[in-house]
Amino acid sequence: MEAQFQRAPASEVINHESQIMGMHGIPGGDNRSESGSSVDATWIANEHVTSLASILEPLNEIRVSQHLDFIEVCLCWERSNRYSLYNQQDDQILYTYEAARCYARQCYGSLREFTLITTDNDDNRLLYLQRPARCSSRCFYACCCLQEMNIIIPPKDTLGVMKEKWSCCIPQYELAESKGHLKFLIQGDCSHFRMCNSINFTVRNAENLEVATISKPYGGCSLKTLIGGSNNFKIKYLENLTKEEKVLILGSSFLLDFNYFERHGKCF
């Protein structure tokens, strides 16, 4: 049955600071994130639309594939990121696309502020990932303005917050729920060379037990690997996580993608 939509109450409209910018108001299509206008974020799905948590609940693995953009590669013009998400049977289950201002993409690179919108195959919005423009521990010694990202269930229910911890060599992030209680610690390998090397992150709970992995395997000498125009990475859930925890881990993987998986994942 086709999804029906209703307008959320005025009190639930996303505020100006978190307003989703840079997308067409027309649902669907790969060019949804190329306009410079703001988007009406007051539309929410009725109860019969399946939630993201329900989609992720039976899954033990998710493969995320970034779309290869030849215009970006050929012209060196940073365009909005787009991703397709697949289950273990290689069926597409979700679609994620970026909303970011054009000047931010060109001037700030991977450190730009953005909103990522995750939808189902019927273009119902299920998740917002909002990151302000901030520095990184890879750029400045003992920086006090490190990476941070809010994980939001539409219209504006904050599910969790991901924060970078300062570290000299090993990347570390804390993933907390909305009330501030620490849920997971995400830690990477000591070095992150992007050529001929897989990149791995482990997710541990408050008891220091490994519950998930986020990894970008080395893709060999393929065209995509050589030109660095797209990324493929995997999320594996190792323990009996709740469906809300799976959403948190999925959301956190996109900040790692911008910081460590991207060709432009460096300090500019």
Buried (B, 14 or more C-beta within 10 A) or exposed (E): EEEEEEEBEEEBBBEEEBBBBBBBEEBEEEBBBBBEEBBEBBBBBEEEBEBBBEBBBEBBEBBBBBBBBEEBBEEEEBBBBBBBBBBEEEEEBBBBBBBBBBEBBEEBBBBBBBBBBBBBEEBBBBBBBBBBEBBBBBEEEEBEEBBBBBBBBBBBEBBBBBBBBEBEEEBBBBBBBBEEEEBBBBBBBEEBEBEEEEBBBBBBBEEEEEBBBBBBEEBEEEEBBEBBBBBBBBBBBEEEBEBBBBBBBBBBBBBBBBBBBBBBBBEE
